[in-house]
Amino acid sequence: MKRALTALTFASFALAAPAFAQDASGDAAAGERVFNKCQTCHVIADAEGKVLGGRNAKTGPNLYGLPGRAAGTQADFNGYGESLVALGATGFVWDEASFAEYVADPAKFLKTRLDDNGARSKMSFKLGNAKEQADVWAYIASLSPAVEGEAAPAATN
């Protein structure tokens, strides 16, 4: 009886594991709402220029294709700060974890990643809520082409 209960307990954890994993990922629909905070400076527009998310803002770079892109390399945007361009020159590419760390505190992120206390970010906005960070990433990823070797999240629109 004790073995059966132990096996049942482990089986229930194994079945619940995918649900726990899903809860940890972002929600693209919620991210669309949070992106309202970002659209003052950023847009998500495809290669043809069709705006998929936000407004046609030009202060910050277009976030279409951000997942898997090298930092500071968005074509047709020349407003990057030196520190972000320097980070991209190291081969750094955006993923969900680095995006969350960056938007939480852009200047601190660059100082840490570049090991340079003089590193600066042109982005002063901070998104400190971890759930919102994951949701915005999910939203951006849902509107971007799939990164090689990964499946793109389903679009919510």
N, C-alpha and C positions, 0 to 999 in steps of 0.2 A: 504493500500500500504506500509506504514511504517513497519507494522508487517511482511509483506511478505518479504521485503528487509532484515529485521533483521534476520528472520528465514533462508533466503537464505545465508546470511553472516555466521551465525553460522554453517550451514550445510557444507559450503565450507571449513571452518576451520576443522570441524570434519573429512571430507574426506581427507584433506591434512595432518592431524596429523600422520598417518602411514608413509607417505613419509618423514616427518621431523624426525621421530623416526629412520627410516632406515639410514638417512644421519648421524646420531650420532654414529652408530655402525661402526666397522672397516671393511675394505675390505681385505679379505684374499689374494687375488691376489696381491694387492699392498704390503701387509705385507710380501709376499714371497720375493719381491725385497728388502724391508727394512731389512729383516732378513740377507741379505748379510753382514750387519754391525755386526751382532751377531755371525755369523758362525765361526769367528776366534776362539771363545772359546766354543760355544754351538753347539749341534746337536739335531735333533729331530729324534730319532730312536725308532721303536716300540719294543714290548717285545721280538720279535725274533731277534732283532738287525738290522733289515732292516732300512737303513737311508732313512727317508722320507723328511727331510729338512736339508739344510746345508751340511757341510762336517763332517767327523768323528772326530771332535774336542774333546779333552779330558780335556782342561783347566777348563771349567765350566761344570755344570751338564747337563745331557740330559733333554731337555724340554718337552719330550713326557709325556703327562698326567699332565702337570703343572696345568691346571684349576682344582681347588678343592683339590690339594695336599698340605699337611702341608709343611711349609717352612723348608728347610734344611734336607729333608728326602728322596731324590732320592736314590733309591737302587743302589749299586755299585759305588757310588761317595763319596769319603771321604775327599774332599778338601774344604768343607764348612767352613766359618769363624765361630767363637764362637758366635757372635751376631746373625747370621742368624739361627743357631741351637737353640739358646735360644728363639728366636721368635717362631720357630716351636713348641718348648716345651710348649708354652702358649696355643697351640691349633689353632694358626693362620693358615689359608689356603688361597691360592692364588685365587683371583678373578680379573676381569678386572680392577676395580678401584685401587686395591692395587698394581697390576702389573704396571700400568701406573705411580703411585706415586713412586714405587721403581725404575723403570728404569730412571725416570727423575733425581733422585739423590739418589743412594743407601745408602750412609752413612747418609744423612739427614733422610731418611725414617726409618732406623734402630734406630737412636737416638730418633726420635719422637715416634715410636711404642713401644720401650722398655723403654722410659723415662730415657735414659741413655746417657749423653753427651760423654761417653767413648766408646759407641758402634762403631764398625768399620765394613766396608764391604770390602770383597776381590774384589768385582766388581768395577772397577774404571770408566768404560765406562758409559756415560750418554746419554740417548735418550730423549731430551727435547721437541721434537715436538709432540704435543698431537695427531695429526692425525696419525703419524707414530707409536706412542704407541698403539693406537687402532687397527691399521692395523696389527702390529706384533702379538698382542694378538689374533686377529681373525685368523691369519695364524696358530699360535700354537694350538689354540682351534680346528681348522678345521682338524688338523692331530692327535689330541688326542682323546681318548675315551670320550664319553659324561659323564659329571658329573651327578651323580644321581639326578633326578628331573629336569634336563635340557636337551634340545635337542642340539646335536652337530651341529655347523654350517656346511654347505655343503662344502666339500673339493673342491678346485679349480684345482686340478691336474687331 
